[in-house]
Amino acid sequence: MSAPAPSMFTPAAKAVAEKIGLKMGRANLDEFSATLIELAKANPNLIAVTSDSRGSGKLGPFAQALPKQLVEVGIAEQNLVGITAGLAAAGKKSFGVSPSCFLTARSLEQIKNDICYSDVPATLIGISSGVSYGALGSTHHSLHDFAVLRAINNLTLIAPADNFESREAIRFAAKATKPVFVRFGKAAMFGLHRAETKFEAGKAITLREGDDVAFIGTGETVVHCLLAAEFLATKGLNCRVLSLHTIKPLDAASILRAGRECRAVVTVEEHSVNGGIGEAVASVLMQAGVSVPFRIVGFPDEETVTGAQADIFRHYGISMEGLSKVAAKLVK
C-alpha cells in the first residue's frame, strides 16, 4: 500500500484557511462528475465519451446510472476527439473526457480541425491536468495545454478554482453553442466563493480587494493566492486576488484595473511559464502601456522535478509561503 499523498497545504496555510472560514470541499473532478450526471439525467442527448479513463475521470457513477449515454473508445485519444465532434455535429451534447496530457498533445490536430475549425458545440474535459499525476513524471504532466489551446481559434478555455466554479463551468458548457475545453486537477479544494457569487465565462472573479499586490491565479493555484493575500494582510500588505477561471477569452478589463490600481502584479499557474496566463496578462498590460512590477509564478523551462503534486507545488513556490515571499519582494 502506498503512503498517502502529502497535503497541498502546510499547517500554517490550514490555520489561515480556518481563520477566514474556508471549508474543504471535494476534488473539482468529483464536482464535474456529479454535475454531468445531473445534466445527463435531464437531457438524454448528453453523451460522455471516454478513452479508458472512466475511473480517473470519475465517470464510474455516470456509467452505472446512464450506460446508454457513455461511449468508451479505449486508449485512442484522437478517436475520442473525432467521435466527440461527430456526436456534436449530429445534434448531441457531447463531452469528451481524457487526461489532459494526452488529450492536448496526441489529439491537438483533431481539436484544431474536428472541433474548432468545424465549429461544433462539443466540450473537451482535460482531467488530471498540470502535475496532478505527480510522481508519474513529465510524460504525464500537462504543462503545455494553456499554450497550445490559447493559439487555437474558436475555443473557450476554462480552469476552475473550486467546486463552485467547476459546477458552473460544466453548466455553461452544457448550454454552449461553441467549442469549450475545461481543465481539472485531482486535489480536494477549499470553497472560495460566497453564495451570491455569479459565474460568467470570460469574466474573472475578484475574491479579495486590495491595492498593493494583485494576485492573478487560475485553477488550483487560486486558493494559494488567497491564502498568501490573507497572510500578507498581517504584514501590512493589502492584496487583491483574481480567479481568472477563463483563460480564453481573457478578461482584459479586470487585468487592466489590477495593473493600474495595484503596485505590483503576480500571476500564478500550474503550467509552464511559457505560453500561459502570465504571458497573456503581460501582453494585455504592455499593449495598454501599463508598467508595473510583475512576476510569473509557474513552472520554469526545465525538466520538472518528480514527486507528489503538493511537493512539486512547494518546490516551485506555488504555496502561501512561496507566493508571500514573491509579493513582498516585489513591493519592498
C-alpha atoms as one frame of an Amber mdcrd trajectory, in Angstrom:
protein
   0.000   0.000   0.000   1.409   3.411  -0.958   1.728   6.224   1.546  -0.994
   8.888   1.472  -0.208  11.930  -0.639   1.063  14.925   1.313  -1.346  17.774
   1.902  -1.396  20.669  -0.533  -1.481  22.974   2.493   1.052  23.412   5.276
  -0.198  23.646   8.879   0.272  27.424   8.694  -1.778  27.620   5.494  -4.524
  25.482   7.025  -4.606  27.840  10.008  -5.092  30.848   7.725  -7.836  28.994
   5.830  -9.616  28.232   9.081  -9.235  31.823  10.243 -11.002  33.196   7.169
 -13.672  30.490   7.237 -12.748  28.392   4.217 -14.336  24.943   4.162 -12.737
  21.976   2.414 -14.775  20.625  -0.467 -14.177  17.683  -2.739 -11.973  17.398
  -5.797 -13.199  19.546  -8.684 -13.320  16.411 -10.812 -15.844  14.884  -8.406
 -17.953  18.028  -8.763 -17.706  17.687 -12.542 -18.919  14.085 -12.376 -21.876
  14.880 -10.134 -22.901  17.849 -12.278 -22.615  15.871 -15.513 -24.850  13.083
 -14.165 -27.430  15.651 -13.071 -27.444  17.280 -16.509 -27.462  13.967 -18.387
 -30.442  12.640 -16.443 -32.366  15.694 -17.573 -31.072  15.510 -21.150 -30.866
  12.094 -22.864 -28.947  13.741 -25.723 -25.989  14.414 -23.419 -23.257  11.871
 -24.156 -19.960  11.310 -22.356 -17.059   9.898 -24.381 -14.024   8.487 -22.591
 -10.694   6.943 -23.541 -10.345   4.148 -20.981 -10.424   6.820 -18.277 -13.824
   6.416 -16.651 -12.056   5.678 -13.353  -9.640   8.605 -13.349 -12.336  10.793
 -14.900 -14.787   9.886 -12.105 -17.258   8.584 -14.670 -17.925   5.266 -12.934
 -21.190   6.534 -11.375 -22.189   8.036 -14.748 -21.631   4.686 -16.492 -23.682
   2.856 -13.890 -26.550   5.330 -13.910 -26.654   6.064 -17.654 -24.844   3.289
 -19.567 -26.510   4.181 -22.869 -25.140   7.736 -22.627 -21.494   6.757 -22.344
 -19.152   5.843 -25.208 -15.864   4.065 -24.450 -13.226   4.338 -27.200 -10.286
   2.788 -25.353  -6.825   4.331 -25.288  -7.372   6.263 -28.514  -7.494   9.972
 -27.770  -7.583  11.084 -31.408 -10.609   8.867 -31.981 -12.184  10.289 -28.829
 -11.983  13.837 -30.198 -13.306  12.781 -33.600 -16.235  10.885 -32.086 -17.000
  13.742 -29.679 -17.015  16.124 -32.635 -19.215  13.818 -34.722 -21.766  13.410
 -31.954 -21.945  17.188 -31.533 -22.374  17.656 -35.276 -25.252  15.136 -35.155
 -27.096  17.141 -32.514 -25.851  15.503 -29.330 -24.377  17.436 -26.411 -21.070
  15.618 -26.210 -18.365  15.716 -23.527 -15.029  14.082 -24.359 -13.141  13.163
 -21.174  -9.457  12.218 -21.173  -6.173  13.016 -19.353  -5.121  16.487 -20.391
  -1.520  15.492 -21.056  -2.617  13.096 -23.821  -5.730  14.912 -24.983  -3.872
  18.138 -25.809  -0.741  16.525 -27.258  -1.795  13.400 -29.156  -5.054  14.944
 -30.310  -4.104  18.545 -30.988  -4.798  18.308 -34.713  -8.239  16.837 -34.055
  -9.027  19.565 -31.518  -7.957  22.190 -34.034  -9.775  20.747 -37.049 -12.580
  18.409 -35.927 -13.748  20.607 -33.035 -12.724  24.225 -33.549 -12.425  24.594
 -37.323 -15.615  22.580 -37.758 -17.290  24.801 -35.145 -19.204  22.063 -33.344
 -20.625  22.634 -29.831 -18.516  19.906 -28.235 -16.860  20.083 -24.809 -13.497
  18.521 -24.030 -12.613  17.776 -20.415  -8.908  17.616 -19.632  -8.523  15.595
 -16.428  -5.513  15.169 -14.111  -4.044  18.368 -15.527  -0.905  20.210 -14.531
   1.177  17.995 -12.241  -1.799  16.093 -10.809  -0.190  12.811 -11.824   2.755
  13.745  -9.600   5.362  11.014  -9.451   4.429   9.601 -12.876   6.635  12.392
 -14.176   6.914  14.605 -17.217   5.238  12.190 -19.633   2.039  12.544 -17.585
   2.356  16.207 -16.623   0.305  18.651 -18.666   2.162  21.959 -18.525   1.664
  22.858 -22.179  -2.122  22.826 -22.581  -2.826  26.517 -21.980  -0.141  27.446
 -24.511  -1.355  25.218 -27.340  -5.063  25.784 -26.758  -4.734  29.565 -26.486
  -3.318  29.520 -30.002  -6.356  27.779 -31.493  -9.206  29.945 -32.725 -12.817
  29.398 -31.626 -12.259  27.731 -28.250 -13.325  28.806 -24.763 -10.740  27.610
 -22.231 -11.696  27.315 -18.543  -9.716  26.180 -15.484 -11.978  26.189 -12.389
 -10.561  27.050  -8.973 -13.063  25.299  -6.709 -16.249  23.226  -6.669 -18.471
  26.226  -7.397 -16.511  27.250 -10.478 -16.367  23.602 -11.616 -20.122  23.169
 -11.357 -20.830  26.440 -13.141 -18.276  25.756 -15.872 -19.958  22.450 -16.740
 -23.392  24.051 -16.720 -22.042  26.737 -19.048 -20.521  24.104 -21.334 -23.788
  22.157 -21.473 -25.513  25.231 -22.916 -22.654  26.464 -25.105 -23.064  26.642
 -28.861 -19.292  26.814 -29.457 -16.345  24.548 -28.535 -15.279  24.502 -24.882
 -12.297  22.991 -23.052 -12.406  22.625 -19.258  -9.264  21.725 -17.286  -9.407
  19.804 -13.998  -6.915  18.602 -11.407  -7.315  15.907  -8.772  -6.824  17.552
  -5.376  -9.623  18.392  -2.952 -10.205  22.137  -2.935 -11.332  24.701  -0.371
 -14.521  26.523  -1.305 -13.613  30.107  -2.201 -16.886  31.802  -3.088 -19.842
  33.367  -1.320 -23.352  32.156  -2.033 -24.165  35.267  -4.047 -21.172  34.938
  -6.400 -22.023  34.921 -10.098 -20.046  32.907 -12.643 -19.688  34.234 -16.163
 -17.323  32.734 -18.708 -14.771  35.350 -19.733 -15.150  37.377 -16.524 -12.657
  36.960 -13.693 -13.977  36.824 -10.139 -12.477  39.142  -7.530 -12.047  37.146
  -4.329 -10.339  39.923  -2.402  -9.854  43.632  -2.976  -6.527  45.357  -2.458
  -4.148  47.886  -3.981  -0.669  46.664  -3.038  -0.162  43.393  -4.935  -2.642
  41.801  -7.337  -2.507  38.014  -7.405  -3.992  36.723 -10.665  -4.352  32.953
 -10.460  -6.154  30.210 -12.303  -7.293  26.698 -11.460  -5.942  25.020  -8.348
  -3.404  27.789  -7.725  -6.053  30.361  -6.803  -6.526  29.131  -3.232  -2.805
  29.591  -2.602  -3.102  33.168  -3.884  -5.946  33.864  -1.467  -4.095  32.364
   1.495  -0.978  34.381   0.626  -3.045  37.573   0.462  -4.573  36.878   3.868
  -1.163  36.078   5.335   0.337  39.287   3.891  -2.508  41.294   5.398  -0.982
  40.512   8.805   2.247  42.096   7.498   0.532  45.289   6.383   0.085  44.499
   2.695  -3.380  44.743   1.145  -3.539  42.296  -1.769  -6.123  41.788  -4.469
  -6.944  38.248  -5.634  -8.488  37.441  -9.010  -9.693  33.998 -10.029  -9.003
  34.045 -13.755 -11.080  30.936 -14.400 -11.429  31.684 -18.108  -8.092  31.796
 -19.895  -9.758  32.404 -23.231 -11.489  34.750 -23.799  -9.378  36.758 -21.380
 -10.893  39.345 -19.050  -8.685  42.226 -20.147 -10.722  44.800 -18.209 -10.086
  43.147 -14.818  -6.414  42.673 -15.655  -6.002  46.337 -16.615  -7.739  47.507
 -13.459  -5.386  45.375 -11.393  -2.338  46.725 -13.209  -3.441  50.339 -12.894
  -4.684  50.195  -9.309  -2.070  47.942  -7.657   1.629  48.442  -7.006   2.600
  45.038  -8.418   1.099  42.040 -10.227   1.860  38.355  -9.656   0.369  35.706
 -11.950   0.159  32.110 -10.721  -0.490  28.997 -12.795   0.028  25.233 -12.779
   1.607  25.486 -16.211   4.851  26.346 -17.923   5.853  29.995 -17.686   5.959
  29.842 -21.489   2.641  30.495 -23.177   0.388  30.504 -20.116  -1.637  33.141
 -18.285   1.497  35.016 -17.179   2.444  35.872 -20.730  -1.201  36.555 -21.601
  -1.563  39.012 -18.705   1.780  40.652 -19.510   0.653  41.152 -23.105  -2.564
  42.853 -22.013  -0.695  45.194 -19.664   2.151  46.086 -22.007  -0.048  46.701
 -25.051  -2.095  49.128 -22.934   1.058  50.906 -21.759   0.677  49.754 -18.143
   4.065  49.366 -16.462   4.106  47.694 -13.047   6.471  45.326 -11.176   5.472
  41.889 -12.439   6.264  38.227 -11.806   5.081  34.977 -13.380   4.940  32.076
 -10.933   4.663  28.766 -12.724   6.952  26.027 -13.953  10.277  27.183 -15.413
  11.680  25.946 -18.703  13.429  22.916 -17.234  12.849  19.231 -16.617  10.190
  19.304 -13.922  11.029  17.695 -10.602   9.168  14.496  -9.817   7.091  13.908
  -6.703   3.639  14.386  -5.254   1.672  17.362  -6.564   1.968  19.122  -3.211
   5.738  18.695  -3.133   6.092  19.950  -6.711   3.928  22.981  -5.923   6.057
  23.897  -2.932   9.298  23.337  -4.870   8.235  25.947  -7.423   6.784  28.376
  -4.896   3.085  27.747  -5.535   2.119  27.920  -1.881   1.043  30.503   0.659
   4.614  30.847   1.850   6.222  30.964  -1.581   3.796  33.488  -3.045   4.045
  35.677   0.039   7.811  35.940  -0.451   7.456  36.833  -4.125   4.855  39.532
  -3.458   6.723  41.062  -0.528   9.917  41.251  -2.555   8.155  42.986  -5.461
   6.883  45.880  -3.343   9.807  46.105  -0.930
